Amino acid sequence: MESLIILIPLALILIAVAIKLFFWAVDDGQFDDLEGPAHSILFDEPQQIAKANAHDHK
């Protein structure tokens, strides 16, 4: 029973920290573009590496 005296405030503090982190992430724009970074890894190709590979094959 004494452990509830410690665990209940600890749980409330953890919930408050989680809510603060969630709102910080929303305000920082972490959830603005959910698909862009996932698609950019498929379509971005560094131009320098492509040119270096073209010179190596000649």
mmCIF file as Biopython writes it, N, C-alpha, C and O atoms, coordinates in Angstrom:
data_model
#
loop_
_atom_site.group_PDB
_atom_site.id
_atom_site.type_symbol
_atom_site.label_atom_id
_atom_site.label_alt_id
_atom_site.label_comp_id
_atom_site.label_asym_id
_atom_site.label_entity_id
_atom_site.label_seq_id
_atom_site.pdbx_PDB_ins_code
_atom_site.Cartn_x
_atom_site.Cartn_y
_atom_site.Cartn_z
_atom_site.occupancy
_atom_site.B_iso_or_equiv
_atom_site.auth_seq_id
_atom_site.auth_asym_id
_atom_site.pdbx_PDB_model_num
ATOM 1   N N  . MET A ? 1  ? 0.816  -1.200 0.000   1.0 0.0 1  A 1 
ATOM 2   C CA . MET A ? 1  ? 0.000  0.000  0.000   1.0 0.0 1  A 1 
ATOM 3   C C  . MET A ? 1  ? 0.853  1.253  0.000   1.0 0.0 1  A 1 
ATOM 4   O O  . MET A ? 1  ? 0.472  2.278  -0.566  1.0 0.0 1  A 1 
ATOM 5   N N  . GLU A ? 2  ? 2.024  1.164  0.647   1.0 0.0 2  A 1 
ATOM 6   C CA . GLU A ? 2  ? 2.893  2.336  0.674   1.0 0.0 2  A 1 
ATOM 7   C C  . GLU A ? 2  ? 3.492  2.622  -0.693  1.0 0.0 2  A 1 
ATOM 8   O O  . GLU A ? 2  ? 3.881  3.751  -0.996  1.0 0.0 2  A 1 
ATOM 9   N N  . SER A ? 3  ? 3.558  1.590  -1.504  1.0 0.0 3  A 1 
ATOM 10  C CA . SER A ? 3  ? 4.145  1.803  -2.831  1.0 0.0 3  A 1 
ATOM 11  C C  . SER A ? 3  ? 3.246  2.672  -3.706  1.0 0.0 3  A 1 
ATOM 12  O O  . SER A ? 3  ? 3.728  3.342  -4.619  1.0 0.0 3  A 1 
ATOM 13  N N  . LEU A ? 4  ? 1.941  2.662  -3.429  1.0 0.0 4  A 1 
ATOM 14  C CA . LEU A ? 4  ? 1.031  3.527  -4.198  1.0 0.0 4  A 1 
ATOM 15  C C  . LEU A ? 4  ? 1.305  4.998  -3.948  1.0 0.0 4  A 1 
ATOM 16  O O  . LEU A ? 4  ? 1.063  5.833  -4.819  1.0 0.0 4  A 1 
ATOM 17  N N  . ILE A ? 5  ? 1.801  5.317  -2.782  1.0 0.0 5  A 1 
ATOM 18  C CA . ILE A ? 5  ? 2.122  6.715  -2.469  1.0 0.0 5  A 1 
ATOM 19  C C  . ILE A ? 5  ? 3.236  7.208  -3.383  1.0 0.0 5  A 1 
ATOM 20  O O  . ILE A ? 5  ? 3.281  8.389  -3.727  1.0 0.0 5  A 1 
ATOM 21  N N  . ILE A ? 6  ? 4.130  6.317  -3.776  1.0 0.0 6  A 1 
ATOM 22  C CA . ILE A ? 6  ? 5.225  6.689  -4.675  1.0 0.0 6  A 1 
ATOM 23  C C  . ILE A ? 6  ? 4.813  6.534  -6.134  1.0 0.0 6  A 1 
ATOM 24  O O  . ILE A ? 6  ? 5.144  7.377  -6.967  1.0 0.0 6  A 1 
ATOM 25  N N  . LEU A ? 7  ? 4.097  5.466  -6.444  1.0 0.0 7  A 1 
ATOM 26  C CA . LEU A ? 7  ? 3.805  5.156  -7.845  1.0 0.0 7  A 1 
ATOM 27  C C  . LEU A ? 7  ? 2.769  6.082  -8.478  1.0 0.0 7  A 1 
ATOM 28  O O  . LEU A ? 7  ? 2.880  6.395  -9.663  1.0 0.0 7  A 1 
ATOM 29  N N  . ILE A ? 8  ? 1.790  6.516  -7.740  1.0 0.0 8  A 1 
ATOM 30  C CA . ILE A ? 8  ? 0.758  7.397  -8.323  1.0 0.0 8  A 1 
ATOM 31  C C  . ILE A ? 8  ? 1.339  8.757  -8.714  1.0 0.0 8  A 1 
ATOM 32  O O  . ILE A ? 8  ? 1.093  9.200  -9.836  1.0 0.0 8  A 1 
ATOM 33  N N  . PRO A ? 9  ? 2.090  9.440  -7.860  1.0 0.0 9  A 1 
ATOM 34  C CA . PRO A ? 9  ? 2.708  10.700 -8.322  1.0 0.0 9  A 1 
ATOM 35  C C  . PRO A ? 9  ? 3.725  10.475 -9.438  1.0 0.0 9  A 1 
ATOM 36  O O  . PRO A ? 9  ? 3.846  11.307 -10.338 1.0 0.0 9  A 1 
ATOM 37  N N  . LEU A ? 10 ? 4.452  9.367  -9.392  1.0 0.0 10 A 1 
ATOM 38  C CA . LEU A ? 10 ? 5.414  9.071  -10.459 1.0 0.0 10 A 1 
ATOM 39  C C  . LEU A ? 10 ? 4.688  8.876  -11.786 1.0 0.0 10 A 1 
ATOM 40  O O  . LEU A ? 10 ? 5.156  9.348  -12.822 1.0 0.0 10 A 1 
ATOM 41  N N  . ALA A ? 11 ? 3.561  8.191  -11.765 1.0 0.0 11 A 1 
ATOM 42  C CA . ALA A ? 11 ? 2.778  7.992  -12.981 1.0 0.0 11 A 1 
ATOM 43  C C  . ALA A ? 11 ? 2.228  9.308  -13.503 1.0 0.0 11 A 1 
ATOM 44  O O  . ALA A ? 11 ? 2.225  9.535  -14.713 1.0 0.0 11 A 1 
ATOM 45  N N  . LEU A ? 12 ? 1.767  10.173 -12.625 1.0 0.0 12 A 1 
ATOM 46  C CA . LEU A ? 12 ? 1.257  11.478 -13.047 1.0 0.0 12 A 1 
ATOM 47  C C  . LEU A ? 12 ? 2.362  12.338 -13.647 1.0 0.0 12 A 1 
ATOM 48  O O  . LEU A ? 12 ? 2.131  13.065 -14.614 1.0 0.0 12 A 1 
ATOM 49  N N  . ILE A ? 13 ? 3.554  12.256 -13.080 1.0 0.0 13 A 1 
ATOM 50  C CA . ILE A ? 13 ? 4.680  13.018 -13.634 1.0 0.0 13 A 1 
ATOM 51  C C  . ILE A ? 13 ? 5.046  12.487 -15.019 1.0 0.0 13 A 1 
ATOM 52  O O  . ILE A ? 13 ? 5.300  13.275 -15.929 1.0 0.0 13 A 1 
ATOM 53  N N  . LEU A ? 14 ? 5.077  11.186 -15.189 1.0 0.0 14 A 1 
ATOM 54  C CA . LEU A ? 14 ? 5.405  10.601 -16.495 1.0 0.0 14 A 1 
ATOM 55  C C  . LEU A ? 14 ? 4.359  10.959 -17.550 1.0 0.0 14 A 1 
ATOM 56  O O  . LEU A ? 14 ? 4.703  11.223 -18.702 1.0 0.0 14 A 1 
ATOM 57  N N  . ILE A ? 15 ? 3.096  10.968 -17.161 1.0 0.0 15 A 1 
ATOM 58  C CA . ILE A ? 15 ? 2.034  11.357 -18.099 1.0 0.0 15 A 1 
ATOM 59  C C  . ILE A ? 15 ? 2.184  12.827 -18.479 1.0 0.0 15 A 1 
ATOM 60  O O  . ILE A ? 15 ? 2.014  13.184 -19.645 1.0 0.0 15 A 1 
ATOM 61  N N  . ALA A ? 16 ? 2.498  13.670 -17.520 1.0 0.0 16 A 1 
ATOM 62  C CA . ALA A ? 16 ? 2.683  15.100 -17.812 1.0 0.0 16 A 1 
ATOM 63  C C  . ALA A ? 16 ? 3.861  15.313 -18.750 1.0 0.0 16 A 1 
ATOM 64  O O  . ALA A ? 16 ? 3.787  16.145 -19.653 1.0 0.0 16 A 1 
ATOM 65  N N  . VAL A ? 17 ? 4.945  14.575 -18.550 1.0 0.0 17 A 1 
ATOM 66  C CA . VAL A ? 17 ? 6.112  14.695 -19.433 1.0 0.0 17 A 1 
ATOM 67  C C  . VAL A ? 17 ? 5.767  14.206 -20.832 1.0 0.0 17 A 1 
ATOM 68  O O  . VAL A ? 17 ? 6.171  14.823 -21.817 1.0 0.0 17 A 1 
ATOM 69  N N  . ALA A ? 18 ? 5.027  13.111 -20.933 1.0 0.0 18 A 1 
ATOM 70  C CA . ALA A ? 18 ? 4.655  12.582 -22.247 1.0 0.0 18 A 1 
ATOM 71  C C  . ALA A ? 18 ? 3.755  13.554 -23.003 1.0 0.0 18 A 1 
ATOM 72  O O  . ALA A ? 18 ? 3.917  13.740 -24.209 1.0 0.0 18 A 1 
ATOM 73  N N  . ILE A ? 19 ? 2.811  14.175 -22.305 1.0 0.0 19 A 1 
ATOM 74  C CA . ILE A ? 19 ? 1.922  15.149 -22.948 1.0 0.0 19 A 1 
ATOM 75  C C  . ILE A ? 19 ? 2.712  16.377 -23.401 1.0 0.0 19 A 1 
ATOM 76  O O  . ILE A ? 19 ? 2.482  16.901 -24.490 1.0 0.0 19 A 1 
ATOM 77  N N  . LYS A ? 20 ? 3.642  16.832 -22.562 1.0 0.0 20 A 1 
ATOM 78  C CA . LYS A ? 20 ? 4.469  17.988 -22.929 1.0 0.0 20 A 1 
ATOM 79  C C  . LYS A ? 20 ? 5.328  17.659 -24.152 1.0 0.0 20 A 1 
ATOM 80  O O  . LYS A ? 20 ? 5.457  18.500 -25.042 1.0 0.0 20 A 1 
ATOM 81  N N  . LEU A ? 21 ? 5.912  16.475 -24.221 1.0 0.0 21 A 1 
ATOM 82  C CA . LEU A ? 21 ? 6.716  16.075 -25.377 1.0 0.0 21 A 1 
ATOM 83  C C  . LEU A ? 21 ? 5.859  15.964 -26.639 1.0 0.0 21 A 1 
ATOM 84  O O  . LEU A ? 21 ? 6.311  16.323 -27.726 1.0 0.0 21 A 1 
ATOM 85  N N  . PHE A ? 22 ? 4.633  15.472 -26.503 1.0 0.0 22 A 1 
ATOM 86  C CA . PHE A ? 22 ? 3.749  15.364 -27.656 1.0 0.0 22 A 1 
ATOM 87  C C  . PHE A ? 22 ? 3.417  16.733 -28.214 1.0 0.0 22 A 1 
ATOM 88  O O  . PHE A ? 22 ? 3.494  16.940 -29.425 1.0 0.0 22 A 1 
ATOM 89  N N  . PHE A ? 23 ? 3.047  17.678 -27.348 1.0 0.0 23 A 1 
ATOM 90  C CA . PHE A ? 23 ? 2.714  19.012 -27.832 1.0 0.0 23 A 1 
ATOM 91  C C  . PHE A ? 23 ? 3.942  19.739 -28.364 1.0 0.0 23 A 1 
ATOM 92  O O  . PHE A ? 23 ? 3.824  20.543 -29.289 1.0 0.0 23 A 1 
ATOM 93  N N  . TRP A ? 24 ? 5.117  19.475 -27.801 1.0 0.0 24 A 1 
ATOM 94  C CA . TRP A ? 24 ? 6.344  20.064 -28.333 1.0 0.0 24 A 1 
ATOM 95  C C  . TRP A ? 24 ? 6.598  19.531 -29.750 1.0 0.0 24 A 1 
ATOM 96  O O  . TRP A ? 24 ? 6.980  20.300 -30.632 1.0 0.0 24 A 1 
ATOM 97  N N  . ALA A ? 25 ? 6.398  18.254 -29.977 1.0 0.0 25 A 1 
ATOM 98  C CA . ALA A ? 25 ? 6.600  17.669 -31.295 1.0 0.0 25 A 1 
ATOM 99  C C  . ALA A ? 25 ? 5.590  18.215 -32.297 1.0 0.0 25 A 1 
ATOM 100 O O  . ALA A ? 25 ? 5.938  18.465 -33.451 1.0 0.0 25 A 1 
ATOM 101 N N  . VAL A ? 26 ? 4.352  18.402 -31.873 1.0 0.0 26 A 1 
ATOM 102 C CA . VAL A ? 26 ? 3.334  18.958 -32.774 1.0 0.0 26 A 1 
ATOM 103 C C  . VAL A ? 26 ? 3.673  20.401 -33.122 1.0 0.0 26 A 1 
ATOM 104 O O  . VAL A ? 26 ? 3.567  20.793 -34.284 1.0 0.0 26 A 1 
ATOM 105 N N  . ASP A ? 27 ? 4.078  21.195 -32.140 1.0 0.0 27 A 1 
ATOM 106 C CA . ASP A ? 27 ? 4.438  22.590 -32.407 1.0 0.0 27 A 1 
ATOM 107 C C  . ASP A ? 27 ? 5.692  22.704 -33.252 1.0 0.0 27 A 1 
ATOM 108 O O  . ASP A ? 27 ? 5.842  23.665 -34.007 1.0 0.0 27 A 1 
ATOM 109 N N  . ASP A ? 28 ? 6.600  21.738 -33.138 1.0 0.0 28 A 1 
ATOM 110 C CA . ASP A ? 28 ? 7.855  21.764 -33.895 1.0 0.0 28 A 1 
ATOM 111 C C  . ASP A ? 28 ? 7.666  21.300 -35.332 1.0 0.0 28 A 1 
ATOM 112 O O  . ASP A ? 28 ? 8.587  21.428 -36.139 1.0 0.0 28 A 1 
ATOM 113 N N  . GLY A ? 29 ? 6.497  20.765 -35.672 1.0 0.0 29 A 1 
ATOM 114 C CA . GLY A ? 29 ? 6.223  20.366 -37.041 1.0 0.0 29 A 1 
ATOM 115 C C  . GLY A ? 29 ? 6.604  18.946 -37.379 1.0 0.0 29 A 1 
ATOM 116 O O  . GLY A ? 29 ? 6.782  18.622 -38.553 1.0 0.0 29 A 1 
ATOM 117 N N  . GLN A ? 30 ? 6.732  18.100 -36.397 1.0 0.0 30 A 1 
ATOM 118 C CA . GLN A ? 30 ? 7.131  16.722 -36.634 1.0 0.0 30 A 1 
ATOM 119 C C  . GLN A ? 30 ? 6.068  15.928 -37.385 1.0 0.0 30 A 1 
ATOM 120 O O  . GLN A ? 30 ? 6.384  14.931 -38.034 1.0 0.0 30 A 1 
ATOM 121 N N  . PHE A ? 31 ? 4.807  16.362 -37.300 1.0 0.0 31 A 1 
ATOM 122 C CA . PHE A ? 31 ? 3.724  15.613 -37.925 1.0 0.0 31 A 1 
ATOM 123 C C  . PHE A ? 31 ? 3.136  16.344 -39.127 1.0 0.0 31 A 1 
ATOM 124 O O  . PHE A ? 31 ? 2.065  15.968 -39.603 1.0 0.0 31 A 1 
ATOM 125 N N  . ASP A ? 32 ? 3.810  17.383 -39.629 1.0 0.0 32 A 1 
ATOM 126 C CA . ASP A ? 32 ? 3.275  18.152 -40.752 1.0 0.0 32 A 1 
ATOM 127 C C  . ASP A ? 32 ? 3.297  17.355 -42.047 1.0 0.0 32 A 1 
ATOM 128 O O  . ASP A ? 32 ? 2.288  17.304 -42.749 1.0 0.0 32 A 1 
ATOM 129 N N  . ASP A ? 33 ? 4.406  16.741 -42.375 1.0 0.0 33 A 1 
ATOM 130 C CA . ASP A ? 33 ? 4.535  16.001 -43.631 1.0 0.0 33 A 1 
ATOM 131 C C  . ASP A ? 33 ? 4.976  14.579 -43.300 1.0 0.0 33 A 1 
ATOM 132 O O  . ASP A ? 33 ? 6.159  14.318 -43.081 1.0 0.0 33 A 1 
ATOM 133 N N  . LEU A ? 34 ? 4.022  13.676 -43.268 1.0 0.0 34 A 1 
ATOM 134 C CA . LEU A ? 34 ? 4.338  12.303 -42.877 1.0 0.0 34 A 1 
ATOM 135 C C  . LEU A ? 34 ? 4.793  11.456 -44.060 1.0 0.0 34 A 1 
ATOM 136 O O  . LEU A ? 34 ? 5.488  10.459 -43.861 1.0 0.0 34 A 1 
ATOM 137 N N  . GLU A ? 35 ? 4.421  11.823 -45.287 1.0 0.0 35 A 1 
ATOM 138 C CA . GLU A ? 35 ? 4.757  11.001 -46.448 1.0 0.0 35 A 1 
ATOM 139 C C  . GLU A ? 35 ? 5.966  11.512 -47.213 1.0 0.0 35 A 1 
ATOM 140 O O  . GLU A ? 35 ? 6.621  10.730 -47.902 1.0 0.0 35 A 1 
ATOM 141 N N  . GLY A ? 36 ? 6.278  12.774 -47.118 1.0 0.0 36 A 1 
ATOM 142 C CA . GLY A ? 36 ? 7.375  13.357 -47.884 1.0 0.0 36 A 1 
ATOM 143 C C  . GLY A ? 36 ? 8.733  12.718 -47.610 1.0 0.0 36 A 1 
ATOM 144 O O  . GLY A ? 36 ? 9.407  12.315 -48.558 1.0 0.0 36 A 1 
ATOM 145 N N  . PRO A ? 37 ? 9.159  12.611 -46.366 1.0 0.0 37 A 1 
ATOM 146 C CA . PRO A ? 37 ? 10.444 11.987 -46.106 1.0 0.0 37 A 1 
ATOM 147 C C  . PRO A ? 37 ? 10.490 10.503 -46.501 1.0 0.0 37 A 1 
ATOM 148 O O  . PRO A ? 37 ? 11.541 9.996  -46.892 1.0 0.0 37 A 1 
ATOM 149 N N  . ALA A ? 38 ? 9.364  9.822  -46.399 1.0 0.0 38 A 1 
ATOM 150 C CA . ALA A ? 38 ? 9.346  8.412  -46.790 1.0 0.0 38 A 1 
ATOM 151 C C  . ALA A ? 38 ? 9.515  8.258  -48.291 1.0 0.0 38 A 1 
ATOM 152 O O  . ALA A ? 38 ? 10.150 7.306  -48.746 1.0 0.0 38 A 1 
ATOM 153 N N  . HIS A ? 39 ? 8.957  9.180  -49.071 1.0 0.0 39 A 1 
ATOM 154 C CA . HIS A ? 39 ? 9.086  9.101  -50.522 1.0 0.0 39 A 1 
ATOM 155 C C  . HIS A ? 39 ? 10.406 9.676  -51.002 1.0 0.0 39 A 1 
ATOM 156 O O  . HIS A ? 39 ? 10.931 9.246  -52.029 1.0 0.0 39 A 1 
ATOM 157 N N  . SER A ? 40 ? 10.951 10.650 -50.268 1.0 0.0 40 A 1 
ATOM 158 C CA . SER A ? 40 ? 12.180 11.285 -50.733 1.0 0.0 40 A 1 
ATOM 159 C C  . SER A ? 40 ? 13.351 10.316 -50.730 1.0 0.0 40 A 1 
ATOM 160 O O  . SER A ? 40 ? 14.264 10.465 -51.541 1.0 0.0 40 A 1 
ATOM 161 N N  . ILE A ? 41 ? 13.352 9.342  -49.856 1.0 0.0 41 A 1 
ATOM 162 C CA . ILE A ? 41 ? 14.458 8.390  -49.832 1.0 0.0 41 A 1 
ATOM 163 C C  . ILE A ? 41 ? 14.424 7.503  -51.075 1.0 0.0 41 A 1 
ATOM 164 O O  . ILE A ? 41 ? 15.452 6.953  -51.470 1.0 0.0 41 A 1 
ATOM 165 N N  . LEU A ? 42 ? 13.267 7.361  -51.685 1.0 0.0 42 A 1 
ATOM 166 C CA . LEU A ? 42 ? 13.163 6.538  -52.890 1.0 0.0 42 A 1 
ATOM 167 C C  . LEU A ? 42 ? 13.584 7.296  -54.136 1.0 0.0 42 A 1 
ATOM 168 O O  . LEU A ? 42 ? 14.101 6.690  -55.074 1.0 0.0 42 A 1 
ATOM 169 N N  . PHE A ? 43 ? 13.376 8.620  -54.170 1.0 0.0 43 A 1 
ATOM 170 C CA . PHE A ? 43 ? 13.589 9.371  -55.399 1.0 0.0 43 A 1 
ATOM 171 C C  . PHE A ? 43 ? 14.841 10.225 -55.394 1.0 0.0 43 A 1 
ATOM 172 O O  . PHE A ? 43 ? 15.302 10.640 -56.457 1.0 0.0 43 A 1 
ATOM 173 N N  . ASP A ? 44 ? 15.407 10.500 -54.219 1.0 0.0 44 A 1 
ATOM 174 C CA . ASP A ? 44 ? 16.619 11.305 -54.183 1.0 0.0 44 A 1 
ATOM 175 C C  . ASP A ? 44 ? 17.810 10.449 -54.561 1.0 0.0 44 A 1 
ATOM 176 O O  . ASP A ? 44 ? 18.050 9.388  -53.984 1.0 0.0 44 A 1 
ATOM 177 N N  . GLU A ? 45 ? 18.544 10.933 -55.540 1.0 0.0 45 A 1 
ATOM 178 C CA . GLU A ? 45 ? 19.765 10.241 -55.926 1.0 0.0 45 A 1 
ATOM 179 C C  . GLU A ? 45 ? 20.871 11.271 -55.969 1.0 0.0 45 A 1 
ATOM 180 O O  . GLU A ? 45 ? 20.785 12.241 -56.723 1.0 0.0 45 A 1 
ATOM 181 N N  . PRO A ? 46 ? 21.889 11.081 -55.187 1.0 0.0 46 A 1 
ATOM 182 C CA . PRO A ? 46 ? 22.965 12.067 -55.196 1.0 0.0 46 A 1 
ATOM 183 C C  . PRO A ? 46 ? 23.630 12.116 -56.574 1.0 0.0 46 A 1 
ATOM 184 O O  . PRO A ? 46 ? 24.008 11.087 -57.134 1.0 0.0 46 A 1 
ATOM 185 N N  . GLN A ? 47 ? 23.764 13.325 -57.100 1.0 0.0 47 A 1 
ATOM 186 C CA . GLN A ? 47 ? 24.317 13.508 -58.440 1.0 0.0 47 A 1 
ATOM 187 C C  . GLN A ? 47 ? 25.796 13.192 -58.480 1.0 0.0 47 A 1 
ATOM 188 O O  . GLN A ? 47 ? 26.278 12.683 -59.492 1.0 0.0 47 A 1 
ATOM 189 N N  . GLN A ? 48 ? 26.540 13.473 -57.414 1.0 0.0 48 A 1 
ATOM 190 C CA . GLN A ? 48 ? 27.983 13.254 -57.423 1.0 0.0 48 A 1 
ATOM 191 C C  . GLN A ? 48 ? 28.319 11.771 -57.465 1.0 0.0 48 A 1 
ATOM 192 O O  . GLN A ? 48 ? 29.272 11.380 -58.138 1.0 0.0 48 A 1 
ATOM 193 N N  . ILE A ? 49 ? 27.575 10.956 -56.778 1.0 0.0 49 A 1 
ATOM 194 C CA . ILE A ? 49 ? 27.847 9.526  -56.780 1.0 0.0 49 A 1 
ATOM 195 C C  . ILE A ? 49 ? 27.535 8.940  -58.148 1.0 0.0 49 A 1 
ATOM 196 O O  . ILE A ? 49 ? 28.258 8.069  -58.633 1.0 0.0 49 A 1 
ATOM 197 N N  . ALA A ? 50 ? 26.457 9.413  -58.775 1.0 0.0 50 A 1 
ATOM 198 C CA . ALA A ? 50 ? 26.108 8.926  -60.105 1.0 0.0 50 A 1 
ATOM 199 C C  . ALA A ? 50 ? 27.175 9.303  -61.119 1.0 0.0 50 A 1 
ATOM 200 O O  . ALA A ? 50 ? 27.516 8.491  -61.979 1.0 0.0 50 A 1 
ATOM 201 N N  . LYS A ? 51 ? 27.713 10.525 -61.037 1.0 0.0 51 A 1 
ATOM 202 C CA . LYS A ? 51 ? 28.780 10.944 -61.938 1.0 0.0 51 A 1 
ATOM 203 C C  . LYS A ? 51 ? 30.064 10.162 -61.671 1.0 0.0 51 A 1 
ATOM 204 O O  . LYS A ? 51 ? 30.770 9.797  -62.611 1.0 0.0 51 A 1 
ATOM 205 N N  . ALA A ? 52 ? 30.372 9.902  -60.410 1.0 0.0 52 A 1 
ATOM 206 C CA . ALA A ? 52 ? 31.576 9.151  -60.070 1.0 0.0 52 A 1 
ATOM 207 C C  . ALA A ? 52 ? 31.476 7.723  -60.587 1.0 0.0 52 A 1 
ATOM 208 O O  . ALA A ? 52 ? 32.469 7.175  -61.063 1.0 0.0 52 A 1 
ATOM 209 N N  . ASN A ? 53 ? 30.328 7.124  -60.505 1.0 0.0 53 A 1 
ATOM 210 C CA . ASN A ? 53 ? 30.150 5.774  -61.026 1.0 0.0 53 A 1 
ATOM 211 C C  . ASN A ? 53 ? 30.240 5.747  -62.544 1.0 0.0 53 A 1 
ATOM 212 O O  . ASN A ? 53 ? 30.727 4.770  -63.112 1.0 0.0 53 A 1 
ATOM 213 N N  . ALA A ? 54 ? 29.778 6.804  -63.217 1.0 0.0 54 A 1 
ATOM 214 C CA . ALA A ? 54 ? 29.852 6.868  -64.671 1.0 0.0 54 A 1 
ATOM 215 C C  . ALA A ? 54 ? 31.302 6.965  -65.116 1.0 0.0 54 A 1 
ATOM 216 O O  . ALA A ? 54 ? 31.668 6.384  -66.138 1.0 0.0 54 A 1 
ATOM 217 N N  . HIS A ? 55 ? 32.131 7.683  -64.376 1.0 0.0 55 A 1 
ATOM 218 C CA . HIS A ? 55 ? 33.545 7.801  -64.727 1.0 0.0 55 A 1 
ATOM 219 C C  . HIS A ? 55 ? 34.289 6.502  -64.453 1.0 0.0 55 A 1 
ATOM 220 O O  . HIS A ? 55 ? 35.236 6.173  -65.168 1.0 0.0 55 A 1 
ATOM 221 N N  . ASP A ? 56 ? 33.884 5.769  -63.444 1.0 0.0 56 A 1 
ATOM 222 C CA . ASP A ? 56 ? 34.550 4.511  -63.114 1.0 0.0 56 A 1 
ATOM 223 C C  . ASP A ? 56 ? 34.305 3.445  -64.162 1.0 0.0 56 A 1 
ATOM 224 O O  . ASP A ? 56 ? 35.164 2.592  -64.383 1.0 0.0 56 A 1 
ATOM 225 N N  . HIS A ? 57 ? 33.157 3.474  -64.810 1.0 0.0 57 A 1 
ATOM 226 C CA . HIS A ? 57 ? 32.816 2.444  -65.784 1.0 0.0 57 A 1 
ATOM 227 C C  . HIS A ? 57 ? 33.391 2.720  -67.166 1.0 0.0 57 A 1 
ATOM 228 O O  . HIS A ? 57 ? 33.345 1.839  -68.024 1.0 0.0 57 A 1 
ATOM 229 N N  . LYS A ? 58 ? 33.937 3.921  -67.417 1.0 0.0 58 A 1 
ATOM 230 C CA . LYS A ? 58 ? 34.496 4.244  -68.743 1.0 0.0 58 A 1 
ATOM 231 C C  . LYS A ? 58 ? 35.877 3.675  -68.906 1.0 0.0 58 A 1 
ATOM 232 O O  . LYS A ? 58 ? 36.497 3.848  -69.955 1.0 0.0 58 A 1 
#
